[in-house]
Amino acid sequence: MVKDYRKFYITCLFACCMLAVLWPRTPSAANARDIYYQADSCYKKLRNNPQNQHYRDHWLKCIDKFEEVYQRDPSGSWAPAGLYMSGKLYHQLYNISLLDSDKKEARDIFERTIKRFPQSQYRQKAADGIRAFSKAQSPKAVDIKTRSSRTNQAKDKYVAAKSCYNKLQKSSKKQKYRDQWLKCIDKFQAAYRHDPTGPWAAAGLYKSGELYQGLYNRSYKKSDKQEALDLYERIIKHFPRSQYRHKASAAVGSFSGAQTRKVASETVKPQKSDGKPAVDKITAVIEKGSLVKVPVVKHGKNSKNRNALVQGLRFWSNPSYTRIVVDADSETTFAHRLLKKDPAIHKPQRLYVELNNSRLVEDLKKTIPINDNLLIDVRAGQYTTDTVRVVVDIKSFKTYKIFSLKNPFRIVIDVWGKQPKPTRAKAGTVPKGTKLPPSALAKQLALGVSRIVIDPGHGGRDYGAPGYLKGVHEKDIALKVARRLAKKIRKELHCEVFLTRNSDRHLTLEERTAIANTKNADLFISIHTNAARDRRAYGIETYFLNLATDEAAIMVAARENATSTKNISDLQTILSDLMQNAKINESSRLAVNVQESMHKSLRKKYSRIKDKGVKQAPFYVLLGAQMPSILIETAFISNSRECKRLVNVKYQDRMSAAIVTGIRSYIKETSPTAFLKSKHKKGSKG
């Protein structure tokens, strides 16, 4: 029995090793490779420029890049190369500066390379580097003036690093992101490198180690722990008389078995007789050559786990478009990569998204079949102890986009295929007396717009903006206006109409756009009411998706997105990529026609109708829409006069009629003969 178990264990281990060798590189490895090439380019430029070699900062610039290779992926295939090259450059810098600190730095790095990567080819190179130090060379004396200047500059760098450290400690949000920790670490190490034998050197090294230790307490990556220990050991070795030697010794002692990874929602049982701890739930995930056994997090509101919990996978689909949403309970960083098809191991083309500092909830359905024209399925797995990987297996696709939304945090994956050729009915092909549905009639008349999706904003637990009148809410007004609008469009424009919701139910913003896309809509119209703290504010305005042009537009977008104005600013950084496929010009034209029609029609019946014009802003509900899309703010529900109008049936009816007139004007602009054909067709029927 024991032999069979050992044989099984060895077989699994061998399979994992083979997978690890054969599988493509991870994003972090690819990223480390790119950084290495940048560092190597920096080094080549330095070698070809003897004049720059006399300036220390040029050497440190290249050294920093090689060290970043190691820091980015400390256990990856490029790590030993980056570490060794930083030591090599310190060695060459020592040959010019003859500073003992540069020699010690080079030796330390070579020793770390030997210790951390004993199987790497760079182990021997590092050993040769240590032997290559010439005993004939001795440190060159530095004059007092130069020493004083260097010390002052090192102090300034340390003060700047301390400021970075203080901001990090005060911001729980910044502490979630690895790059924020590394940013402060780099600043402290810059203070050390600028004056490696000065009074601020040990302090810079110690704070670097302290930050790595703090990072390890969050990431639980062995490489972070090792970095902290290495830095503390360097202080003990090179600064024996410094006060930081005792602090470093105490910090080394603080690393104990108590600092092993714990998750609040895990229950660890007492050890079994074989000495191995038992965990309630263990999930084994084999993905990309890694076998990881990690406890599954039990889902609960009271969980105090620091990691983001991946709670669900959702999708919407039609033959040429699929939207997938990954739901998480808190914000985290993520990366994505497209993998090629690998027939040798029967793997289709895959698109994956890796969520950092994340865990899967216990009750998550880990594989969701899709089986449309584009995708096979979407599956989630615990890739490492604190990384969740979501993999999309692909049949075929034309392009894809990935972006995140907030409050709550979720990642949206849009995949598009080739658009099917539209088939329009030809006049005379339908037998006389046959009753056509509105959509078929619209197609036969070549209107260009045959299907419209109307989106009543908010709904369910999302009440939207509260009205000036007690008991009036945006969600109810939006639904009433949308229903009237749908009825008029069917009757007057003969178009097929879908409502994203026809009752008081909750829909996520990304679901609304997905419905429009999967219905292959020609237009998407989202109905809302405006609101402001200043109850005197009034008027009507229409929006289309683009970068916000003024503060008022940002405020409106923030309210409709149920997020902060800061998040709107963050969103605008990704819009330039997302907007490539958006119908900006058509959306703008539709918005102008609808806005002009509403203002012109309503001011005939009502006093004080303010035209706030057409504006642009980044609305979540319009992101990824593949048709002309607008968001209409019908009036200010927070204003006494306009709130009373909004609850009035006649105002709702006239507002809807005005929107229909605007849509008709848009259709005439885009297809000038459409309604001429319509009149002719009616006339031919007698």
Beta strands, then each sheet from edge to edge (+ up, - down):
strand 1: 282-287
strand 2: 290-295
strand 3: 308-318
strand 4: 321-328
strand 5: 334-339
strand 6: 349-356
strand 7: 358-360
strand 8: 367-369
strand 9: 375-384
strand 10: 387-394
strand 11: 399-405
strand 12: 410-416
strand 13: 451-456
strand 14: 496-499
strand 15: 523-530
strand 16: 540-545
strand 17: 611-617
strand 18: 629-636
sheet 1: 1+ 2-
sheet 2: 7+ 3+ 4- 12+ 11-
sheet 3: 5+ 6- 10+ 9- 8+
sheet 4: 14+ 13+ 15+ 18+ 16- 17-
end
